[in-house]
């Protein structure tokens, strides 16, 4: 069964909690993020953000409750959230307009440029930058990905490198070493085209012929916005500087990309690790027989399909069994009714949660 994915009529954009009166702030967006067609609530840094779907007469938007907070502080909170969202979704986001009122109304417009839409946006990973420099880098990345002007997009992305690596000589060495390692789509092809044009020192070209030329207008080299050939070359070279900016944020600032998070898949066991505790886990693995009879505080769990209503028989499932073999924990959870049991294993060597549906047990109704 497939879910219908279409934008709601303008009159049906506000739903649920968004119909509650309060002190709302709304950011209407120009974005390439695939936006949900239903209201979606996201908690980020202990604050709730509502993703408001687009309609054929309105832009996608984000809303928060101000609750007496100053306007600029609330606007900054939205922008920080959008920078994290942009990083996780590898897409650009710009705020077209801020508005507010007793309801989070989005402006009605005569003509709206439509973007990509989705039924539900998976935001299990939203990075929390560790310091002001990392926050700045994500903000510049969001802007650089969204700007349609190639020169200004290039400059914004280069500023990411300057934020991540402040010393010019260190930055030059890092860029030179990073170019051969770029894996971003289009980056290697762009470097090859530069080589065909006779540019063998790509790092120096990007810095002198691009970064300096864009930033300065009074001396040569400089970028002429009317020069169609230069504009086309800038567009072709953008994947290179974008790939460098992404790599610098991850390698030099410690903010992982979504692809790295997915590849390492540490999220699969993180919740169980935090609940059980590393000390107790090591004791179990060291002497599982000696731990027989020890109490292990395991949580109740809910088994659901993403985007669907909870299924009653699989709600509030209770831990029924825990056992260890090597560095694996075997778990069994039983429904409140006792008629359904789900078994799975936590593999702490592979950082994987293994589930065999054929071993799930169901009793008679």
N, C-alpha and C positions, 0 to 999 in steps of 0.2 A: 504494500500500500504506500503510495507516495503522498506527501503533503503538498497542498497547493501553496505556491509562493507568488503572491501578487500584492501590490501596494494597496493599503486600505484607502477608502475615500477620505477626503480632508476632514469631514465631520466625525469620522471614527478614529482619528489618530490618537486622541487622548482617551486612555482606558485605565481602569483600576485605580491605583493610588494617585495617578496623575489628575484625577477628577477631584481630589481633595484640595480644598483651598488652603493657601499658605503663602509664604514669602519665597516665590520661585525665581530662579535665574535660569535662563535658557541660552544655549549657544547653538546657532544655526550653522550648518557645516557645508563646506565644499570639500568632499572627500572621495577617495577611490577605495576606501574600505568597503567590503561587502556588508551592507547594512541590513539588520533584521527588519522584517515586515510586521513584527509584533513588538509591543513594548517589552523591553528587557531591563531588568534591574541588576546592577553590578555593584558589589562592595569592593572598594579599593582604598587602601590605607585607612580603614575603619570609617569610611564615608560612603553613602549610597549615591550612585549615579544612575539615572534612568536614560536608556537609549530610546529615543522617540523615532518611530518609523517615518520614512518619507511618504508623501502622497504625490499625485500628479500636479498638485498645486502648492506643495511645500517641500522644503529641504529636510534631510535628516537632521536630527538635533540631539543634544545632550542636556539634561536638566538636573539641577540639584535644589535642595531646600537651603536657603540662606540662614534661616533661624537667627536673625539679628547680626550675622557676620557682615563685615564691611564689603562693599561692592568689589573693590579691586582684589581683595583676598579671595573672594568666592570665584571671581573670574580666573585668577591664577590657579585655583584648585582644579577647575575644569580643564585648563590648558595642560596642567601636569598630567591629569588623567588621559587626555588626548595624546600626549607625547608617548606615554606608556602603551596606549592602544595602538598607535601608529607603529611603534617598534615591534610589538607582538604580531601585528598583521602585515608588516612590511609594506605599508601603504601610506600615502600622504593624507594629511588632515589640516585644513585651514578653517578658522572661524570666519564665517561670512558676516555674522551680526550677533551681538548680544541683545537679549531682551529680558523682560521680567514682568511679574505681576502676581495676582492672587491665584492664577492658574498658569501652567507652563504652556501658554499658547505659542504656536509657531506661525510666523508671518505667512499670509496667503499671497501667492505671487501669480502673475499672469502666465509666466513661462518658466519652467524649471528644467534644468539639464538633469536627465535621469542617470543614475549610476548603477552599480551592481547591487542586487538585493539577495537576501538569503532568509531561510525560515528562522534560523537561530544562530547567533554568533557564539562560538566556543571561546570563552575568555578565562579558561582555567589558568593560563599563564599571563600575568601582567607584571612586568618587572618593577621592582622598587629600587630606584637608583640609590647607591650607597652614599653619595655626597653631592654637593652643589655642582661640581664639574660634570659628573655623570648626568645630572638632571639637565644641565645646559646642553650637553651633547645630544641627548634624546630630543630636546626641543628643536635644535638646529636640524637634526635628522628628519623630524616630522615636517619642518618647513621645506627643507631641500627636496624631499620626496613629492611635495605637493605643488611647488612652484612650477608654472608652465613656461616661464622665461628661462631658457637654458643657461644663460650667463649667471643670473642670480641664483638659480638652483645649484650651479657648480660652486659658486662662492660660498653659499650656505653649507654645502657638504664639505668644502675644504676647511671651513671654520671648525667643523667637527674634529678634523685632524689636529688643528691648532689647539683645541681644547684638550684633546686626549694626550698630545705630546707637545709640551710647551716649548722645549728647547729646539730651535731651528735645525741645528746640526743633527740632533737625535731624530727629529722628524724626517729629515731628508734621508738618513740611513734606513729608517724603518720603512718608508715608502718604497725605496729602491728594493728592499728585501721582500716586501709584501706583494708587489706587482706580480711576480711569477706564481704566487700562491692564490691568486684571486679565483674564486669559483662561481661568482655571481654571473647569472645569465647575461651574455653580451659583452662581458668584460674582456675575456680572452680574445674574442673576435675584434674588439676595438683596439686592443694592443697590437694585434697582427696588422690591422689597417694602418696604424701609425708606423709600423716597421716598413710596410710597403711604400709609405710616403718618405722614407729615408730617416725617420726619427727613431734612433736607437736608444737614446737616453730618455725614456718615457717620463721618469720621475722629474728630471729637470724641465722638460717640456711642459708638464702639467703645472709646475710651480711658476716658471718664468713667463711662458707664453700664454698661460691661462689665468692662474690665480692673480699674478701681478697685473696682467693686462686688463682683467675685468675690474680690479679694485682701483686702478689709477687711470685717469683720463688725460692728464697733462703731459705725459711722456710716453715714448715708444718702448716696448710694444704696447698697443692698446687695442681694445675690441670695438669695432665699428658695428653698431646694431643694424646698419643698412647693408652690411656685407653678407650676402646670402650664403656664400661658401663657408665663411667663418661660423655663422649660426648653425649650419648643418654639421660642421665638424664638432662643434660643442655638443650638439645632441648625440652624436656618435660616441663621444668620449665620456659622457655622463655616467654610463655603467661602470667605468673604471674608478672614478672618484667616489661613486656611491658604494662600490664594493670595498674600497679602501676605508671609507667612513664606517661601514658596518664592521669590518674587521678590527678597526681601532677601538671601537666601543666595546667589542667583546674581549679582545686580547689585552688592551691597555686599561680598561675601566671595569672589567669583570661583569658586564651586563650581557647575559647570554641571549642569543637569538632563539626564536621559537624552534628552529630546526635542530639546534644543539640540545635544547630541553627535550625534544621528542626523541632524539637519538640516544641520549643518556637515560631517558625514561625513569629518572629518580622519583618522580611524582607517584609512581605506582605503589611504592611501599612507604612513602614519607609519613602518611597519617598513622600507619601502624607503628612505625619506629617511634614517633613522638609519643604515642599513647602507651606503648609497652616500656619504652626507655632503653637506652643502649646498655646500661649496666645489667639489667635483668636479662636482656637478650643474650649477652655474652655468657652469663651464668647458665642459661638454658642450653646454649650450644656446647659449653664445656662439659656439662654433666646432666644430660636430659633425664636419666633415671633418678639421679639425686634430687631432681626438682619435682618428682611426682608428689602430689599433695599440696604443692605451693599454689597460692592463689595468684592468678594473672588477671589484671584488670583489663578485660577486653570490652570494646564498645558494642552496643547494639548497632545493627546496620540496616539500611533500607536498600532494597534491590529494585531498581527502576530502569525504564527505558528513557534515554535522554529526550527531553521535550514532550514527554507524555505524563499524564496524571499518574500518581502513585497507585500501585496494584496492592490492594488490601492484604491478601494472603502473604505477601513478601515484605510487609512493613514491620518494623520493630523486631527483626529477627535476633534471636538470642544465641550467644556462643554456647555450643554443646560439647565441643571437644577441641583440645589443642595438643599437638605432639611434635617432636623434633627429630629430624634425621639429617646429620651433617649440619649445614647452615640453612636448612629449610624448616619452616614451621608449617605443619598441616593443621588446617582449621575446618571445623564443621559448624555451621549455623543452622538453627532450627526455627521454623515459624512458630508463632505463639500458639497456633492450633495443634502443633506437633505433627502435622500431616506433610510438611515439606521440609527437606533438609538439603542444604547446599554445601558442598565441600570444595575447598581450594587450597593452594599452597603459596606461601611467601618464600621466594628464593632470594636470600640476601647476598648470595654470590653474584647472581645475574641481575639483581634488582628488578625482578619480575614477579608479577602476580599470575599464577597459573590456575586456570579454571577448566575443568573437564565436565562439560554438561552431561555426559553419559553417566557420570557417577552421582549426579544429583538424584535424590530420592523423593518420591512422592507417595503418600499413603492414599488409601481409598477415601472418597468423599462420603 
